[in-house]
Amino acid sequence: MFRKAERKQAKLRLALCGPSGSGKTYSALLIAQGLAPGGKIALIDTERGSGELYADLTAYDVAPLNPPYTPTRYIEIIKAAESAGYDVLIIDSLSHAWTGEGGVLEMHDRATSASRSGNSFAAWREVTPHHNALVDAIIGANLHIIVTMRTKTAYDMVDDGKGGKKPVKIGLSPVQRDGMEYEFTTVVDLSVESHVATATKDRTRLFDGEHFVPTPETGEALRDWLMTGKDPVAESKAILKTLKASASKVKNVPDLTKWWRGHGADIAQLTAADREALAAHCSDRKLAILEAESKVQNDVPDFDQDDEIRGNGQDHDAGGIDAGVPTH
């Protein structure tokens, strides 16, 4: 049940949060450069073309996403980016999936209106699975993902260095479902003033107590941290090879079912592709077992056929090889 904890190589899940003008898209592209030098970068643009304003900064591909901003449409593009072999996907921005036209809040309003009771709490039971599916797609994708999220905006009065005060735009909580930030490896808040970044959550511990301006070097530092540890793909392949050999030795279908259940901990360590490969292998093994059992049954004659073959309609004496077997 338990096993020794080990660091494994991982894909980045980074959230850049800030009000309009804080440099979220620009910072995301700079970090992506360092995260995957020479790699393929893709960007989901929900900002009506603004995602292409930085085409001179680095090479990247854009997937424009216009309304409706349903979770399903985000999921489709995430899977397409993964299938196309991109190294980094920037989702700019994830806030539209929550508050945008066709987003989760609008889906909830429609579900509430459609219900007889008009119970908004009950409507969440219908809508929440769509949001959860989007979160799962982000977490499970086999590429680095950087998302931008708008923050609710407020103003604070700060010292202008001349003995007076000036209003400065500050960001508050991200425009997304409460607790969404906990799904990410690192969450960074960006200020409008000088685009200074502050990590509000950081599992890497690279930015504890730091205030910095994102650069490609930020991505390089994250890449180095992510690559520390065992290669999960290579480890998954080794586990898959062992599991296939073990499953091939199982002799009947009930034991094959027990085998799958008994190796749940090992199966959980496989990549999604290797889990599918193991499932296909076990399906093939099941068919082979059933075909072998069917062949054995077909090779065994029934009682009448056996009797007819042995006796051939003739009597045998008591000392014959079929002594004691009834004859016709």
Secondary structure, DSSP 8 states (H G I E B T S, - for coil): -------B----EEEEEE-TTS-HHHHHHHHHHHHSTTS-EEEEE-STTGGGTTTTTS--EEEE--S---HHHHHHHHHHHHHTT-SEEEEETTTHHHHSTTSHHHHHHHHHHHSSS--HHHHHHHHHHHHHHHHHHHHH-SSEEEEEEEEEEEEEEEE-SSSSEEEEEEEEEESSSTTGGGGSSEEEEE-SSTT-EEEEEETT-SSTT-EE---HHHHHHHHHHHTSSB-HHHHHHHHHHHHHHHHTT--SHHHHHHHHHHTHHHHHTS-HHHHHHHHHHHHHHHHHHHHHHHHHHHHS--HHHHHHHHHTT----TTSTTTTS---
